[in-house]
Amino acid sequence: MTKFFELFLAALRGTETNFTSGSINRAIFLLSVPMILEMVMESLFAVVDVFFVARIGTEAVATVGLTESVLTVVYALAIGMSTAATALVARRIGENNPRGAEQAIGQVILISLTAAIALGLPGFLWAETILRLMGGSERLIANGVGFTRMIFASAPAIMLLHTLSGCLRGAGMASVAMQSLWLANGINILLCPVLIFGWGPFPELGVMGSAVATTIGRASGALYQLAALTRRGGIVQVRRADLTPNTDLIRNLLSLSAGGTAQFLIGSASWVFLTRLVSSFGSDAVAGYTIAIRILIFTILPSWGLANAAATLVGQNLGAGQPDRAETSAWRAAIGNMVFLVLVGIGFYIFAAEVVGIFNRDPAVVAVAVQCLRIFCLGYVAYAYGMVLTQALNGAGDTRTPTLINIVCFWLIEIPLAYALAEWLHWGPEGVFWSVAFSESLLAICAIVVFRRGRWKAVTV
């Protein structure tokens, strides 16, 4: 037990950054612990904002929802660039080429700021029009346009917080990425109630206060990351010269990020369609489905930590010319993920009603949520492998293959199957749930087959 706590503290401190030698199990643990905590912190942003904004009123919550739905484009690009950054930086670190990693990070910063301005400026200028197009009432627009403008103005902070986290993970500095999210969330949690409700000497800003708090928090986190990446004596030290446009690097990063962006958009679009399909069966079905999904999202956060750890390990070990170690790392992360999700799945299957009851007591809503949880849990074993191996492919720089797998499994299989089962065979919401379990299992099988072929080992980035 003492050794476990010592290892846990080492993971939090980030004492190791190069994982091309030594115990693979130790490497997975040291990387996954801060990455899991980073994912938890990232999810807290939305939870904290909605928690405090809900105290203002339904209109304020609607403003946040409408703005965030349009901001999905910014998040998609940020996640895509983060995926590319992890793959490229990890490869350079594995090659023992810190200068190459520093140059890549410089171009990531340049692209992130350019994309953020290109997307954020129109949103800031035409915030009122955006809310109107999204169906917002005139009263909502009048009260919420300031919030929307501020959020779009914070696009550079949103982009950098995601993309620099990808750079840090690739460099093996997962603990710094985690710390930056702690800082960002801590500031957001402190400032949200103060600025929303006007505590002490601060003015009461309402929903606008949430935007200001979130922006300050994200900007602080991004500055913390920049400080770590430019600090002398660190694993990498980004210089001003690294921000000079490098056509070849920019082209490489954009090519890699296209796959990561597409994967996010493909997944998001499929969930939007499934939600729309479930909504045709009434508000109880939507409520139950939404509750089940929220529960599942929080429980798979550790799984995403393991998946991101696999991406870093694969990238670094390929860079070090150790493809076999890269492959072994991914398989072990997948096995660890499977064990975790099997235990979670068994718990949910047995205690589904009790877990759902924490969020809602309506019998009709609980029935749908319990059914959804239990069916999803049947696909947990396969899902464990799918999420780790697709991230491992991304870490190798092969973002195209997971994109194609997602298109086939989500758009060509999941959506038509959900409609056929729910509408044609009259299974209702249950048909949608079974389509998800089947599609995620199929995705895992595809990922396993592709990963075992090993073509990803020859990908150059």
Secondary structure, 3 states (H helix, E strand, C coil): CHHHHHHHHHHHHCCCCCCCCCCHHHHHHHHHHHHHHHHHHHHHHHHHHHHHHCCCCHHHHHHHHHHHHHCHHHHHHHHHHHHHHHHHHHHHHHCCCHHHHHHHHHHHHHHHHHHHHHHHHHHHHCHHHHHHHCCCCHHHHHHHHHHHHHHHHCHHHHHHHHHHHHHHHHCCCHHHHHHHHHHHHHHHHHHHHHHHHCCCCCCCCCHHHHHHHHHHHHHHHHHHHHHHHHCCCCCCCCCHHHHCCCHHHHHHHHHHHHHHHHHHHHHHHHHHHHHHHHHCCCHHHHHHHHHHHHHHHHHCHHHHHHHHHHHHHHHHHHHCCCHHHHHHHHHHHHHHHHHHHHHHHHHHHHHHHHHHHCCCCCHHHHHHHHHHHHHHHCCHHHHHHHHHHHHHHHHCCCCHHHHHHHHHHHHHHHHHHHHHHHHHCCCCHHHHHHHHHHHHHHHHHHHHHHHHHCHHHHCCC
